[in-house]
Amino acid sequence: MTRYIIIVAGGQGTRMNNAVPKQFIELNGKPVLMHTVEKLYSVFPEIKIIIALANELKDDWQKLCDKHNFTITHQIAEGGKTRYHSVKNGLELVPDACVVGIHDAARPLVSKETILRTYETAEQLGNACPAIQVSDSLRVVKGKENTAVDRSSYQIIQTPQCFHSDLLKKAFLKEYKPSFTDDATVLESFGEKINLVEGNRENIKITTSQDLVIAEAFMKLQSEIK
């Protein structure tokens, strides 16, 4: 099946406390978004890449591509007011009968193995989402009360989340709800079972300045291993 990827890069990254959107912040000499695109392209050179980007950021992205001589072929979809709307716009560029992944622009450290597992499982079963075990203790808070919960019952969900495109496009015809925090929740509301596969712990979402420091350390470690 033909593979597509929608990279969600519509946000402004306000939690970074930085005038530069988080997907454009430099990480080891290049914008985070470029690292993310290059990682996916390195696994599937034939993949069709769609970047969902806010209209006001398109010129800045083109300038960055020119500056860094970035030539990987991709299409631009209009970023929406929420992740749901950005993905919905990106899906308009995706045909039926293919496998489409949805990935956060701010996850440049997704591993080759995670990408392969997610796409291959989605091809076979219709969908797949990478996840990792919770390592911290958890407590549920209700008002002034809190209670410990069994952390083995919970997993942390990552991206790329991959789907048969015809099914996902039908699910995205539903009206937006605040509970649609990722693409799997949209499909799940359509009555589908979600298949989890093993993710990689380095696949963090860069949201704060501290995350950027961690990502730089991971990249340095990976380059030393190579």
mmCIF file of the C-alpha atoms, coordinates in Angstrom:
data_MODEL
# 
_entry.id   MODEL 
# 
loop_
_atom_site.group_PDB 
_atom_site.id 
_atom_site.type_symbol 
_atom_site.label_atom_id 
_atom_site.label_alt_id 
_atom_site.label_comp_id 
_atom_site.label_asym_id 
_atom_site.label_entity_id 
_atom_site.label_seq_id 
_atom_site.pdbx_PDB_ins_code 
_atom_site.Cartn_x 
_atom_site.Cartn_y 
_atom_site.Cartn_z 
_atom_site.occupancy 
_atom_site.B_iso_or_equiv 
_atom_site.pdbx_formal_charge 
_atom_site.auth_seq_id 
_atom_site.auth_comp_id 
_atom_site.auth_asym_id 
_atom_site.auth_atom_id 
_atom_site.pdbx_PDB_model_num 
ATOM 1   C CA . MET A 1 1   ? 0.000   0.000  0.000  1.00 0.00 ? 1   MET A CA 1 
ATOM 2   C CA . THR A 1 2   ? 1.142   3.534  -0.744 1.00 0.00 ? 2   THR A CA 1 
ATOM 3   C CA . ARG A 1 3   ? 2.319   5.349  2.395  1.00 0.00 ? 3   ARG A CA 1 
ATOM 4   C CA . TYR A 1 4   ? 1.464   8.917  3.344  1.00 0.00 ? 4   TYR A CA 1 
ATOM 5   C CA . ILE A 1 5   ? 2.428   10.966 6.383  1.00 0.00 ? 5   ILE A CA 1 
ATOM 6   C CA . ILE A 1 6   ? 0.736   14.102 7.705  1.00 0.00 ? 6   ILE A CA 1 
ATOM 7   C CA . ILE A 1 7   ? 3.116   16.030 9.944  1.00 0.00 ? 7   ILE A CA 1 
ATOM 8   C CA . VAL A 1 8   ? 1.151   18.299 12.251 1.00 0.00 ? 8   VAL A CA 1 
ATOM 9   C CA . ALA A 1 9   ? 3.072   21.574 12.536 1.00 0.00 ? 9   ALA A CA 1 
ATOM 10  C CA . GLY A 1 10  ? 0.283   24.097 12.932 1.00 0.00 ? 10  GLY A CA 1 
ATOM 11  C CA . GLY A 1 11  ? 0.971   25.202 16.503 1.00 0.00 ? 11  GLY A CA 1 
ATOM 12  C CA . GLN A 1 12  ? 2.750   28.329 17.713 1.00 0.00 ? 12  GLN A CA 1 
ATOM 13  C CA . GLY A 1 13  ? 4.555   26.611 20.597 1.00 0.00 ? 13  GLY A CA 1 
ATOM 14  C CA . THR A 1 14  ? 3.560   29.133 23.267 1.00 0.00 ? 14  THR A CA 1 
ATOM 15  C CA . ARG A 1 15  ? 4.788   26.911 26.112 1.00 0.00 ? 15  ARG A CA 1 
ATOM 16  C CA . MET A 1 16  ? 8.329   27.378 24.812 1.00 0.00 ? 16  MET A CA 1 
ATOM 17  C CA . ASN A 1 17  ? 8.253   31.066 25.812 1.00 0.00 ? 17  ASN A CA 1 
ATOM 18  C CA . ASN A 1 18  ? 10.043  31.683 22.533 1.00 0.00 ? 18  ASN A CA 1 
ATOM 19  C CA . ALA A 1 19  ? 9.121   33.975 19.648 1.00 0.00 ? 19  ALA A CA 1 
ATOM 20  C CA . VAL A 1 20  ? 10.044  31.159 17.254 1.00 0.00 ? 20  VAL A CA 1 
ATOM 21  C CA . PRO A 1 21  ? 7.431   28.358 16.893 1.00 0.00 ? 21  PRO A CA 1 
ATOM 22  C CA . LYS A 1 22  ? 8.751   25.159 18.446 1.00 0.00 ? 22  LYS A CA 1 
ATOM 23  C CA . GLN A 1 23  ? 8.823   23.300 15.127 1.00 0.00 ? 23  GLN A CA 1 
ATOM 24  C CA . PHE A 1 24  ? 11.194  25.967 13.743 1.00 0.00 ? 24  PHE A CA 1 
ATOM 25  C CA . ILE A 1 25  ? 13.540  26.125 16.733 1.00 0.00 ? 25  ILE A CA 1 
ATOM 26  C CA . GLU A 1 26  ? 17.029  24.918 15.839 1.00 0.00 ? 26  GLU A CA 1 
ATOM 27  C CA . LEU A 1 27  ? 18.104  21.542 17.142 1.00 0.00 ? 27  LEU A CA 1 
ATOM 28  C CA . ASN A 1 28  ? 21.699  20.624 16.324 1.00 0.00 ? 28  ASN A CA 1 
ATOM 29  C CA . GLY A 1 29  ? 21.842  23.272 13.607 1.00 0.00 ? 29  GLY A CA 1 
ATOM 30  C CA . LYS A 1 30  ? 18.495  22.623 11.890 1.00 0.00 ? 30  LYS A CA 1 
ATOM 31  C CA . PRO A 1 31  ? 14.837  23.333 12.642 1.00 0.00 ? 31  PRO A CA 1 
ATOM 32  C CA . VAL A 1 32  ? 13.095  20.579 14.590 1.00 0.00 ? 32  VAL A CA 1 
ATOM 33  C CA . LEU A 1 33  ? 10.630  20.069 11.743 1.00 0.00 ? 33  LEU A CA 1 
ATOM 34  C CA . MET A 1 34  ? 13.426  19.300 9.271  1.00 0.00 ? 34  MET A CA 1 
ATOM 35  C CA . HIS A 1 35  ? 14.819  16.596 11.553 1.00 0.00 ? 35  HIS A CA 1 
ATOM 36  C CA . THR A 1 36  ? 11.347  15.070 11.746 1.00 0.00 ? 36  THR A CA 1 
ATOM 37  C CA . VAL A 1 37  ? 10.826  15.070 7.973  1.00 0.00 ? 37  VAL A CA 1 
ATOM 38  C CA . GLU A 1 38  ? 14.297  13.627 7.379  1.00 0.00 ? 38  GLU A CA 1 
ATOM 39  C CA . LYS A 1 39  ? 13.728  10.781 9.847  1.00 0.00 ? 39  LYS A CA 1 
ATOM 40  C CA . LEU A 1 40  ? 10.518  9.651  8.143  1.00 0.00 ? 40  LEU A CA 1 
ATOM 41  C CA . TYR A 1 41  ? 12.047  10.061 4.685  1.00 0.00 ? 41  TYR A CA 1 
ATOM 42  C CA . SER A 1 42  ? 15.080  8.002  5.713  1.00 0.00 ? 42  SER A CA 1 
ATOM 43  C CA . VAL A 1 43  ? 12.824  5.059  6.561  1.00 0.00 ? 43  VAL A CA 1 
ATOM 44  C CA . PHE A 1 44  ? 10.491  5.371  3.541  1.00 0.00 ? 44  PHE A CA 1 
ATOM 45  C CA . PRO A 1 45  ? 12.083  7.448  0.730  1.00 0.00 ? 45  PRO A CA 1 
ATOM 46  C CA . GLU A 1 46  ? 8.944   6.947  -1.362 1.00 0.00 ? 46  GLU A CA 1 
ATOM 47  C CA . ILE A 1 47  ? 6.577   8.260  1.336  1.00 0.00 ? 47  ILE A CA 1 
ATOM 48  C CA . LYS A 1 48  ? 4.223   11.112 0.404  1.00 0.00 ? 48  LYS A CA 1 
ATOM 49  C CA . ILE A 1 49  ? 4.800   13.908 2.912  1.00 0.00 ? 49  ILE A CA 1 
ATOM 50  C CA . ILE A 1 50  ? 2.180   16.481 3.898  1.00 0.00 ? 50  ILE A CA 1 
ATOM 51  C CA . ILE A 1 51  ? 2.971   19.229 6.416  1.00 0.00 ? 51  ILE A CA 1 
ATOM 52  C CA . ALA A 1 52  ? -0.011  20.904 8.095  1.00 0.00 ? 52  ALA A CA 1 
ATOM 53  C CA . LEU A 1 53  ? 1.216   24.432 8.691  1.00 0.00 ? 53  LEU A CA 1 
ATOM 54  C CA . ALA A 1 54  ? -0.515  27.641 9.770  1.00 0.00 ? 54  ALA A CA 1 
ATOM 55  C CA . ASN A 1 55  ? -0.887  30.108 6.909  1.00 0.00 ? 55  ASN A CA 1 
ATOM 56  C CA . GLU A 1 56  ? 1.146   32.757 8.707  1.00 0.00 ? 56  GLU A CA 1 
ATOM 57  C CA . LEU A 1 57  ? 4.094   30.346 8.997  1.00 0.00 ? 57  LEU A CA 1 
ATOM 58  C CA . LYS A 1 58  ? 4.307   29.245 5.368  1.00 0.00 ? 58  LYS A CA 1 
ATOM 59  C CA . ASP A 1 59  ? 6.642   32.036 4.236  1.00 0.00 ? 59  ASP A CA 1 
ATOM 60  C CA . ASP A 1 60  ? 8.915   31.458 7.234  1.00 0.00 ? 60  ASP A CA 1 
ATOM 61  C CA . TRP A 1 61  ? 9.071   27.742 6.400  1.00 0.00 ? 61  TRP A CA 1 
ATOM 62  C CA . GLN A 1 62  ? 10.022  28.465 2.795  1.00 0.00 ? 62  GLN A CA 1 
ATOM 63  C CA . LYS A 1 63  ? 12.797  30.793 3.971  1.00 0.00 ? 63  LYS A CA 1 
ATOM 64  C CA . LEU A 1 64  ? 14.115  28.060 6.246  1.00 0.00 ? 64  LEU A CA 1 
ATOM 65  C CA . CYS A 1 65  ? 14.029  25.542 3.384  1.00 0.00 ? 65  CYS A CA 1 
ATOM 66  C CA . ASP A 1 66  ? 16.039  27.958 1.236  1.00 0.00 ? 66  ASP A CA 1 
ATOM 67  C CA . LYS A 1 67  ? 18.499  28.672 4.044  1.00 0.00 ? 67  LYS A CA 1 
ATOM 68  C CA . HIS A 1 68  ? 19.177  24.997 4.790  1.00 0.00 ? 68  HIS A CA 1 
ATOM 69  C CA . ASN A 1 69  ? 18.938  23.815 1.164  1.00 0.00 ? 69  ASN A CA 1 
ATOM 70  C CA . PHE A 1 70  ? 16.106  21.524 2.217  1.00 0.00 ? 70  PHE A CA 1 
ATOM 71  C CA . THR A 1 71  ? 14.833  19.731 -0.880 1.00 0.00 ? 71  THR A CA 1 
ATOM 72  C CA . ILE A 1 72  ? 12.761  16.763 0.358  1.00 0.00 ? 72  ILE A CA 1 
ATOM 73  C CA . THR A 1 73  ? 9.513   16.888 -1.623 1.00 0.00 ? 73  THR A CA 1 
ATOM 74  C CA . HIS A 1 74  ? 6.413   17.692 0.420  1.00 0.00 ? 74  HIS A CA 1 
ATOM 75  C CA . GLN A 1 75  ? 2.990   19.312 0.205  1.00 0.00 ? 75  GLN A CA 1 
ATOM 76  C CA . ILE A 1 76  ? 1.586   21.958 2.524  1.00 0.00 ? 76  ILE A CA 1 
ATOM 77  C CA . ALA A 1 77  ? -1.888  21.699 4.060  1.00 0.00 ? 77  ALA A CA 1 
ATOM 78  C CA . GLU A 1 78  ? -3.502  24.498 6.006  1.00 0.00 ? 78  GLU A CA 1 
ATOM 79  C CA . GLY A 1 79  ? -3.070  24.183 9.752  1.00 0.00 ? 79  GLY A CA 1 
ATOM 80  C CA . GLY A 1 80  ? -6.358  24.453 11.647 1.00 0.00 ? 80  GLY A CA 1 
ATOM 81  C CA . LYS A 1 81  ? -7.340  25.913 15.003 1.00 0.00 ? 81  LYS A CA 1 
ATOM 82  C CA . THR A 1 82  ? -6.883  22.480 16.628 1.00 0.00 ? 82  THR A CA 1 
ATOM 83  C CA . ARG A 1 83  ? -4.932  19.322 15.846 1.00 0.00 ? 83  ARG A CA 1 
ATOM 84  C CA . TYR A 1 84  ? -8.187  17.743 14.661 1.00 0.00 ? 84  TYR A CA 1 
ATOM 85  C CA . HIS A 1 85  ? -8.753  20.472 12.093 1.00 0.00 ? 85  HIS A CA 1 
ATOM 86  C CA . SER A 1 86  ? -5.128  20.375 10.887 1.00 0.00 ? 86  SER A CA 1 
ATOM 87  C CA . VAL A 1 87  ? -5.343  16.619 10.308 1.00 0.00 ? 87  VAL A CA 1 
ATOM 88  C CA . LYS A 1 88  ? -8.738  16.975 8.637  1.00 0.00 ? 88  LYS A CA 1 
ATOM 89  C CA . ASN A 1 89  ? -7.241  19.492 6.193  1.00 0.00 ? 89  ASN A CA 1 
ATOM 90  C CA . GLY A 1 90  ? -4.267  17.220 5.552  1.00 0.00 ? 90  GLY A CA 1 
ATOM 91  C CA . LEU A 1 91  ? -6.537  14.269 4.807  1.00 0.00 ? 91  LEU A CA 1 
ATOM 92  C CA . GLU A 1 92  ? -8.011  16.190 1.886  1.00 0.00 ? 92  GLU A CA 1 
ATOM 93  C CA . LEU A 1 93  ? -4.679  15.560 0.118  1.00 0.00 ? 93  LEU A CA 1 
ATOM 94  C CA . VAL A 1 94  ? -4.680  11.827 0.909  1.00 0.00 ? 94  VAL A CA 1 
ATOM 95  C CA . PRO A 1 95  ? -6.330  9.278  -1.410 1.00 0.00 ? 95  PRO A CA 1 
ATOM 96  C CA . ASP A 1 96  ? -8.328  6.243  -0.320 1.00 0.00 ? 96  ASP A CA 1 
ATOM 97  C CA . ALA A 1 97  ? -6.754  2.778  -0.157 1.00 0.00 ? 97  ALA A CA 1 
ATOM 98  C CA . CYS A 1 98  ? -3.420  3.825  1.315  1.00 0.00 ? 98  CYS A CA 1 
ATOM 99  C CA . VAL A 1 99  ? -1.843  3.890  4.775  1.00 0.00 ? 99  VAL A CA 1 
ATOM 100 C CA . VAL A 1 100 ? -1.565  7.349  6.306  1.00 0.00 ? 100 VAL A CA 1 
ATOM 101 C CA . GLY A 1 101 ? 0.450   8.208  9.386  1.00 0.00 ? 101 GLY A CA 1 
ATOM 102 C CA . ILE A 1 102 ? -0.125  11.273 11.556 1.00 0.00 ? 102 ILE A CA 1 
ATOM 103 C CA . HIS A 1 103 ? 2.989   12.528 13.325 1.00 0.00 ? 103 HIS A CA 1 
ATOM 104 C CA . ASP A 1 104 ? 3.819   15.441 15.596 1.00 0.00 ? 104 ASP A CA 1 
ATOM 105 C CA . ALA A 1 105 ? 6.327   17.850 14.065 1.00 0.00 ? 105 ALA A CA 1 
ATOM 106 C CA . ALA A 1 106 ? 7.952   18.140 17.487 1.00 0.00 ? 106 ALA A CA 1 
ATOM 107 C CA . ARG A 1 107 ? 8.862   14.418 17.696 1.00 0.00 ? 107 ARG A CA 1 
ATOM 108 C CA . PRO A 1 108 ? 12.132  14.248 15.726 1.00 0.00 ? 108 PRO A CA 1 
ATOM 109 C CA . LEU A 1 109 ? 13.504  11.342 17.773 1.00 0.00 ? 109 LEU A CA 1 
ATOM 110 C CA . VAL A 1 110 ? 11.047  8.686  16.683 1.00 0.00 ? 110 VAL A CA 1 
ATOM 111 C CA . SER A 1 111 ? 13.060  5.574  15.863 1.00 0.00 ? 111 SER A CA 1 
ATOM 112 C CA . LYS A 1 112 ? 13.208  3.687  12.588 1.00 0.00 ? 112 LYS A CA 1 
ATOM 113 C CA . GLU A 1 113 ? 11.879  0.617  14.399 1.00 0.00 ? 113 GLU A CA 1 
ATOM 114 C CA . THR A 1 114 ? 8.856   2.499  15.758 1.00 0.00 ? 114 THR A CA 1 
ATOM 115 C CA . ILE A 1 115 ? 8.020   3.873  12.311 1.00 0.00 ? 115 ILE A CA 1 
ATOM 116 C CA . LEU A 1 116 ? 8.297   0.442  10.699 1.00 0.00 ? 116 LEU A CA 1 
ATOM 117 C CA . ARG A 1 117 ? 6.255   -1.310 13.395 1.00 0.00 ? 117 ARG A CA 1 
ATOM 118 C CA . THR A 1 118 ? 3.473   1.236  13.239 1.00 0.00 ? 118 THR A CA 1 
ATOM 119 C CA . TYR A 1 119 ? 3.099   1.278  9.447  1.00 0.00 ? 119 TYR A CA 1 
ATOM 120 C CA . GLU A 1 120 ? 3.415   -2.502 9.077  1.00 0.00 ? 120 GLU A CA 1 
ATOM 121 C CA . THR A 1 121 ? 0.835   -3.195 11.795 1.00 0.00 ? 121 THR A CA 1 
ATOM 122 C CA . ALA A 1 122 ? -1.572  -0.630 10.331 1.00 0.00 ? 122 ALA A CA 1 
ATOM 123 C CA . GLU A 1 123 ? -1.248  -2.247 6.906  1.00 0.00 ? 123 GLU A CA 1 
ATOM 124 C CA . GLN A 1 124 ? -2.246  -5.598 8.423  1.00 0.00 ? 124 GLN A CA 1 
ATOM 125 C CA . LEU A 1 125 ? -4.828  -4.570 11.045 1.00 0.00 ? 125 LEU A CA 1 
ATOM 126 C CA . GLY A 1 126 ? -6.177  -1.216 9.860  1.00 0.00 ? 126 GLY A CA 1 
ATOM 127 C CA . ASN A 1 127 ? -4.555  1.006  12.484 1.00 0.00 ? 127 ASN A CA 1 
ATOM 128 C CA . ALA A 1 128 ? -1.651  1.159  14.913 1.00 0.00 ? 128 ALA A CA 1 
ATOM 129 C CA . CYS A 1 129 ? -0.399  3.554  17.587 1.00 0.00 ? 129 CYS A CA 1 
ATOM 130 C CA . PRO A 1 130 ? 2.996   3.428  19.320 1.00 0.00 ? 130 PRO A CA 1 
ATOM 131 C CA . ALA A 1 131 ? 2.963   3.378  23.113 1.00 0.00 ? 131 ALA A CA 1 
ATOM 132 C CA . ILE A 1 132 ? 5.382   2.980  26.018 1.00 0.00 ? 132 ILE A CA 1 
ATOM 133 C CA . GLN A 1 133 ? 4.904   1.773  29.585 1.00 0.00 ? 133 GLN A CA 1 
ATOM 134 C CA . VAL A 1 134 ? 4.465   4.314  32.366 1.00 0.00 ? 134 VAL A CA 1 
ATOM 135 C CA . SER A 1 135 ? 7.538   4.322  34.613 1.00 0.00 ? 135 SER A CA 1 
ATOM 136 C CA . ASP A 1 136 ? 6.355   6.766  37.300 1.00 0.00 ? 136 ASP A CA 1 
ATOM 137 C CA . SER A 1 137 ? 3.852   6.103  40.062 1.00 0.00 ? 137 SER A CA 1 
ATOM 138 C CA . LEU A 1 138 ? 0.377   7.480  39.334 1.00 0.00 ? 138 LEU A CA 1 
ATOM 139 C CA . ARG A 1 139 ? -2.394  8.860  41.501 1.00 0.00 ? 139 ARG A CA 1 
ATOM 140 C CA . VAL A 1 140 ? -5.888  9.927  40.447 1.00 0.00 ? 140 VAL A CA 1 
ATOM 141 C CA . VAL A 1 141 ? -7.079  13.187 41.988 1.00 0.00 ? 141 VAL A CA 1 
ATOM 142 C CA . LYS A 1 142 ? -10.767 13.876 42.637 1.00 0.00 ? 142 LYS A CA 1 
ATOM 143 C CA . GLY A 1 143 ? -11.380 17.140 44.415 1.00 0.00 ? 143 GLY A CA 1 
ATOM 144 C CA . LYS A 1 144 ? -9.399  17.049 47.655 1.00 0.00 ? 144 LYS A CA 1 
ATOM 145 C CA . GLU A 1 145 ? -8.931  13.289 47.532 1.00 0.00 ? 145 GLU A CA 1 
ATOM 146 C CA . ASN A 1 146 ? -6.259  11.263 45.700 1.00 0.00 ? 146 ASN A CA 1 
ATOM 147 C CA . THR A 1 147 ? -5.755  7.548  45.268 1.00 0.00 ? 147 THR A CA 1 
ATOM 148 C CA . ALA A 1 148 ? -2.927  5.425  43.891 1.00 0.00 ? 148 ALA A CA 1 
ATOM 149 C CA . VAL A 1 149 ? -3.655  3.528  40.681 1.00 0.00 ? 149 VAL A CA 1 
ATOM 150 C CA . ASP A 1 150 ? -1.983  0.556  39.047 1.00 0.00 ? 150 ASP A CA 1 
ATOM 151 C CA . ARG A 1 151 ? 0.444   2.042  36.524 1.00 0.00 ? 151 ARG A CA 1 
ATOM 152 C CA . SER A 1 152 ? 0.581   -1.240 34.588 1.00 0.00 ? 152 SER A CA 1 
ATOM 153 C CA . SER A 1 153 ? -2.951  -0.439 33.417 1.00 0.00 ? 153 SER A CA 1 
ATOM 154 C CA . TYR A 1 154 ? -1.765  2.718  31.609 1.00 0.00 ? 154 TYR A CA 1 
ATOM 155 C CA . GLN A 1 155 ? 0.451   3.470  28.631 1.00 0.00 ? 155 GLN A CA 1 
ATOM 156 C CA . ILE A 1 156 ? 1.823   6.697  27.155 1.00 0.00 ? 156 ILE A CA 1 
ATOM 157 C CA . ILE A 1 157 ? 0.720   7.212  23.549 1.00 0.00 ? 157 ILE A CA 1 
ATOM 158 C CA . GLN A 1 158 ? 3.116   8.537  20.903 1.00 0.00 ? 158 GLN A CA 1 
ATOM 159 C CA . THR A 1 159 ? 3.099   9.176  17.161 1.00 0.00 ? 159 THR A CA 1 
ATOM 160 C CA . PRO A 1 160 ? 3.124   8.325  14.275 1.00 0.00 ? 160 PRO A CA 1 
ATOM 161 C CA . GLN A 1 161 ? -0.371  6.924  14.530 1.00 0.00 ? 161 GLN A CA 1 
ATOM 162 C CA . CYS A 1 162 ? -1.126  5.037  11.324 1.00 0.00 ? 162 CYS A CA 1 
ATOM 163 C CA . PHE A 1 163 ? -4.418  4.100  9.667  1.00 0.00 ? 163 PHE A CA 1 
ATOM 164 C CA . HIS A 1 164 ? -6.049  2.822  6.509  1.00 0.00 ? 164 HIS A CA 1 
ATOM 165 C CA . SER A 1 165 ? -6.876  6.163  4.939  1.00 0.00 ? 165 SER A CA 1 
ATOM 166 C CA . ASP A 1 166 ? -10.432 5.400  3.832  1.00 0.00 ? 166 ASP A CA 1 
ATOM 167 C CA . LEU A 1 167 ? -11.441 4.505  7.392  1.00 0.00 ? 167 LEU A CA 1 
ATOM 168 C CA . LEU A 1 168 ? -9.736  7.512  8.978  1.00 0.00 ? 168 LEU A CA 1 
ATOM 169 C CA . LYS A 1 169 ? -11.258 9.903  6.458  1.00 0.00 ? 169 LYS A CA 1 
ATOM 170 C CA . LYS A 1 170 ? -14.730 8.607  7.324  1.00 0.00 ? 170 LYS A CA 1 
ATOM 171 C CA . ALA A 1 171 ? -14.012 9.020  11.042 1.00 0.00 ? 171 ALA A CA 1 
ATOM 172 C CA . PHE A 1 172 ? -12.927 12.628 10.486 1.00 0.00 ? 172 PHE A CA 1 
ATOM 173 C CA . LEU A 1 173 ? -16.347 13.447 9.051  1.00 0.00 ? 173 LEU A CA 1 
ATOM 174 C CA . LYS A 1 174 ? -17.599 13.477 12.648 1.00 0.00 ? 174 LYS A CA 1 
ATOM 175 C CA . GLU A 1 175 ? -18.073 16.845 14.310 1.00 0.00 ? 175 GLU A CA 1 
ATOM 176 C CA . TYR A 1 176 ? -15.112 17.951 16.422 1.00 0.00 ? 176 TYR A CA 1 
ATOM 177 C CA . LYS A 1 177 ? -15.154 17.229 20.160 1.00 0.00 ? 177 LYS A CA 1 
ATOM 178 C CA . PRO A 1 178 ? -12.633 18.454 22.785 1.00 0.00 ? 178 PRO A CA 1 
ATOM 179 C CA . SER A 1 179 ? -12.098 14.789 23.715 1.00 0.00 ? 179 SER A CA 1 
ATOM 180 C CA . PHE A 1 180 ? -10.388 14.238 20.338 1.00 0.00 ? 180 PHE A CA 1 
ATOM 181 C CA . THR A 1 181 ? -6.877  14.699 21.752 1.00 0.00 ? 181 THR A CA 1 
ATOM 182 C CA . ASP A 1 182 ? -5.252  12.568 19.062 1.00 0.00 ? 182 ASP A CA 1 
ATOM 183 C CA . ASP A 1 183 ? -6.172  10.695 15.903 1.00 0.00 ? 183 ASP A CA 1 
ATOM 184 C CA . ALA A 1 184 ? -6.782  7.373  17.635 1.00 0.00 ? 184 ALA A CA 1 
ATOM 185 C CA . THR A 1 185 ? -9.540  8.907  19.768 1.00 0.00 ? 185 THR A CA 1 
ATOM 186 C CA . VAL A 1 186 ? -11.303 10.074 16.615 1.00 0.00 ? 186 VAL A CA 1 
ATOM 187 C CA . LEU A 1 187 ? -11.206 6.605  15.091 1.00 0.00 ? 187 LEU A CA 1 
ATOM 188 C CA . GLU A 1 188 ? -12.169 4.992  18.393 1.00 0.00 ? 188 GLU A CA 1 
ATOM 189 C CA . SER A 1 189 ? -15.289 7.179  18.549 1.00 0.00 ? 189 SER A CA 1 
ATOM 190 C CA . PHE A 1 190 ? -16.170 5.675  15.169 1.00 0.00 ? 190 PHE A CA 1 
ATOM 191 C CA . GLY A 1 191 ? -16.358 2.269  16.846 1.00 0.00 ? 191 GLY A CA 1 
ATOM 192 C CA . GLU A 1 192 ? -12.926 0.906  15.915 1.00 0.00 ? 192 GLU A CA 1 
ATOM 193 C CA . LYS A 1 193 ? -10.531 -0.946 18.224 1.00 0.00 ? 193 LYS A CA 1 
ATOM 194 C CA . ILE A 1 194 ? -7.097  0.674  18.505 1.00 0.00 ? 194 ILE A CA 1 
ATOM 195 C CA . ASN A 1 195 ? -4.005  -1.518 18.128 1.00 0.00 ? 195 ASN A CA 1 
ATOM 196 C CA . LEU A 1 196 ? -0.973  -0.572 20.240 1.00 0.00 ? 196 LEU A CA 1 
ATOM 197 C CA . VAL A 1 197 ? 2.616   -1.315 19.210 1.00 0.00 ? 197 VAL A CA 1 
ATOM 198 C CA . GLU A 1 198 ? 5.886   -0.697 21.014 1.00 0.00 ? 198 GLU A CA 1 
ATOM 199 C CA . GLY A 1 199 ? 7.184   2.872  20.773 1.00 0.00 ? 199 GLY A CA 1 
ATOM 200 C CA . ASN A 1 200 ? 10.590  4.200  21.803 1.00 0.00 ? 200 ASN A CA 1 
ATOM 201 C CA . ARG A 1 201 ? 11.262  6.147  24.979 1.00 0.00 ? 201 ARG A CA 1 
ATOM 202 C CA . GLU A 1 202 ? 13.381  8.753  23.187 1.00 0.00 ? 202 GLU A CA 1 
ATOM 203 C CA . ASN A 1 203 ? 10.358  9.699  21.083 1.00 0.00 ? 203 ASN A CA 1 
ATOM 204 C CA . ILE A 1 204 ? 9.506   12.689 23.264 1.00 0.00 ? 204 ILE A CA 1 
ATOM 205 C CA . LYS A 1 205 ? 7.348   15.584 22.134 1.00 0.00 ? 205 LYS A CA 1 
ATOM 206 C CA . ILE A 1 206 ? 9.378   18.786 22.371 1.00 0.00 ? 206 ILE A CA 1 
ATOM 207 C CA . THR A 1 207 ? 7.034   21.159 24.165 1.00 0.00 ? 207 THR A CA 1 
ATOM 208 C CA . THR A 1 208 ? 9.187   23.088 26.641 1.00 0.00 ? 208 THR A CA 1 
ATOM 209 C CA . SER A 1 209 ? 12.734  24.446 26.676 1.00 0.00 ? 209 SER A CA 1 
ATOM 210 C CA . GLN A 1 210 ? 13.688  21.570 28.992 1.00 0.00 ? 210 GLN A CA 1 
ATOM 211 C CA . ASP A 1 211 ? 12.489  19.095 26.352 1.00 0.00 ? 211 ASP A CA 1 
ATOM 212 C CA . LEU A 1 212 ? 14.824  20.759 23.850 1.00 0.00 ? 212 LEU A CA 1 
ATOM 213 C CA . VAL A 1 213 ? 17.801  20.144 26.134 1.00 0.00 ? 213 VAL A CA 1 
ATOM 214 C CA . ILE A 1 214 ? 16.791  16.491 26.517 1.00 0.00 ? 214 ILE A CA 1 
ATOM 215 C CA . ALA A 1 215 ? 16.388  16.103 22.735 1.00 0.00 ? 215 ALA A CA 1 
ATOM 216 C CA . GLU A 1 216 ? 19.847  17.568 22.140 1.00 0.00 ? 216 GLU A CA 1 
ATOM 217 C CA . ALA A 1 217 ? 21.320  15.093 24.637 1.00 0.00 ? 217 ALA A CA 1 
ATOM 218 C CA . PHE A 1 218 ? 19.556  12.162 22.941 1.00 0.00 ? 218 PHE A CA 1 
ATOM 219 C CA . MET A 1 219 ? 20.822  13.276 19.526 1.00 0.00 ? 219 MET A CA 1 
ATOM 220 C CA . LYS A 1 220 ? 24.373  13.590 20.802 1.00 0.00 ? 220 LYS A CA 1 
ATOM 221 C CA . LEU A 1 221 ? 24.181  10.108 22.312 1.00 0.00 ? 221 LEU A CA 1 
ATOM 222 C CA . GLN A 1 222 ? 22.812  8.631  19.080 1.00 0.00 ? 222 GLN A CA 1 
ATOM 223 C CA . SER A 1 223 ? 25.594  10.228 17.019 1.00 0.00 ? 223 SER A CA 1 
ATOM 224 C CA . GLU A 1 224 ? 28.225  8.821  19.399 1.00 0.00 ? 224 GLU A CA 1 
ATOM 225 C CA . ILE A 1 225 ? 26.739  5.326  19.132 1.00 0.00 ? 225 ILE A CA 1 
ATOM 226 C CA . LYS A 1 226 ? 26.898  5.500  15.335 1.00 0.00 ? 226 LYS A CA 1 
# 
